[in-house]
Amino acid sequence: MQIVRGKTVKLPRELLLMQRVGTYVGVIQLLDFFELPNEYLLVLERPEPCPDLFSYARDRGNRLDEDQATDFLRQLVQTLQLCHERGVLHRDVKPENILVQLDTGDLKLLDFGCGCDLQDSVYSTFSGECRWPKWWGTPHYTPPEWIQHSGYRGVPDTVRSLGVLLFAITCGDLPFQTDEEIVQDFEDLVRDCLAHNPKVRPSLEGILRYTAMR
């Protein structure tokens, strides 16, 4: 519950999460919101020119060079670190939910509709307003631990999503459907992010320590 414009209301989880992280430049800015009879209308910033990362990569043959890909990854890691520091787990990190500002090369993370509070324990459900699993239509983002054990931890799942994203924008395909080769340290980074065992995946801080990220 929160007091809004003089009255106590129950706000949607997505809105509450965006209020926590919305002042950070790496997150799309929430400018205002309005309560309608059956829903809330969110007013968000709209940087221009600013395609999503899926469109940006597609227009470049889905094969961004390693320098640009690691720059994008660095920005995403820093943004997600801040989200986690503020207790927010995005749960839907994929190219369609990331905007690329063409004039600056800066990224903006958007769509917290599948987000939730960050917790140390295992997630066994998909809470909040997300009415379907985050990988609906994108099964390659599904972590093995969810398929095998119907549970996952927030940070290892985020790291795996980053590995899938990194593979997709540099190899022109999703993981496990291609044999394309990439440079060794960069390949190590992708492989470790995609590790089957969530305990083996690097932390967000650990990603930044790879040679390819320096």
N, C-alpha and C positions, 0 to 999 in steps of 0.2 A: 504494500500500500504506500501511496505517496500523495502529498498535497500538491495539487496542480491547479493553478489559477483560482486558489481559494477554496477548493473542495478536495476531499479525500477520494482517490480513485485507485483502482487496481490496474497497473500498467502491464502491457504485454512484456514477456521476458526479453524479446528482441530489443525493444525500446530501452529497457533498463540496462541491458548489456552495452548498448551503444552509448548511453549516457556515461558509463564508466570509462570508456576508451575513446570517446569521440573527439577529445581535444588533441589527440596525437595526429601528426601530419600523415602518417602511413595508413590511417583509417579514414574512410569516407565520413565527411562531417554531417552530423545530424543538426539541421538548422532550426527545425520546429516540428511540431506534430499537432494533429487535430483529432479529437474524438468524434467519430461518426456513429450513427445508431448501432451498426453491427461490426464495426472495425475501426482501426486507427489509421490515419493517413500520415505517413512520415514525409517530411520535406528534407531532402538531402541535397548536398552540393552536387553540381554537375560540371566537373572540370572539362574544358574543351581545348584542343582536340584530345579525346581520351577513350580509345577502344579498350575492350577487355583483352586480357592476355591471350585468350584463345584466338580471337580475331587477329591480334597483333602477330602471333606466331604463324598462323595460317597464311597471312599475307606475305610472309617471308619464307614460305615453304616448310613451315614447322621445324626449322633447323636453325635456331639461334646459335651464334658462336658461343664458345665457352666463356669468354670474358663477359659478354652481356648476360648470359644465363646465370653466372655466379654473382654478378652485380644484383640481378633481380632476386636471387636466392638470399643474398645478404640482407637486402631490404626487408624481405618477407620474414626472415628469422628475427630481425630486430623488432619488427612490428608485432610478431607473435609473442616475443619475449615480454613486451610491454603489456600485451593483453593478458598474459599469464600472471604477470606481477599484479595486475588489477583484478585477478580472480576470474578471468573470462576465457573460456575455451570455445574457439570458433566452430570446430567440427565439420567444416565444409570448405577446406582449402583446396581450390582447384582453379584452373585458368579463367573460367567463366566468372569467378567471383573476385577477380583482381583487375583493376584498371591501370592502364599505362598512359601516363601523361607524355605525349609525343614531344612537347617542347623542352621537357626537363629530364625525361627518362625515369621519373619518380613513379612509384606504385602506390595504389590505394586499395586497401582491403575492404570489401563490402559484403553485404548479406549475412547478417548474424541470426537469421531465422532458425537455423539448426543449432545455435550456440547454447551454452549453459554455464553454470558456475563450475570453475575448475576444482577438482577434488583429487586427493591422493589415491582414493580407493578405486576399485574397478567399476566401470560403467556397465550396467546390464540392460539399460533401456535407453530409448531416445526420447528425451523429455522436451518440454517447451512447445513451441508452435510447430515444430517440424513434424509433419504428419507421415513422413516416410523416412526410411534410412537415408543418410546423407549421400550414399552412393547410388540412389535411385537413378537408373539410366547410365551410371558410370561404375559398373561392377569392379573395375580394376582398382578402384580406391578402397575396396573392402580389405581390412586387415585380416590375416589368417586367423588371429586369435578370436575374432568375432565368429568366423565360420566354424571353427573347431569348438570353441568354449562359450559362445554367446556372451562374451565380455571383452572389454578392452580398457586400456588406461589412456588418459587424455594426451599426455605428451608423446609417448611412443607412437600413437596413432597419428598425431600431427606430423611427426618426423616422417612417417611412412608416406603420408599425403604429399609432403614436400619432395620425397624421392620420386614418386609417380609423376608429379608435375615437372620436375627437372628432366626426367627421362623424356617426357612427352614433347617438351618445347625444344629439345636438342636433337632428338632422334626421329621426330616425325611420326611417332607411333606411341602406343602405351606399352608398358613393360610386359614381358612374358609373351609378346607376339612378334618379336623381332630379334635378329641376331646381330644387329648393327654394333659396330665397335666404336669405342670412344677412348680418349687418352687415359692412361692408367690411373692417375690420382683422381681425375674427374670420375672415372669409372668406379673407383673405390668409394667415392662419396655417394654416388647413386646406389651402388650395391649395399652399402652399409645402411643407408636410409630405408632401403627396401628389405632389410633382413627379416627373415621369417620369424625369428625369435625377438619379441619386443624388447627383451632385456639387452640385446646386442646393439640395437639401434643407438646412434649417438644422441646426446642431449642437444638442445638448440645451441647452447654455448659450444658444444663439441663440434658442431658443423662448421663454426667459424674458425676452428683451428686447423682445418684441412689446408694443405698447401694450395690447392686450387682456389681457395677463398681469399688468399692473401694478395 
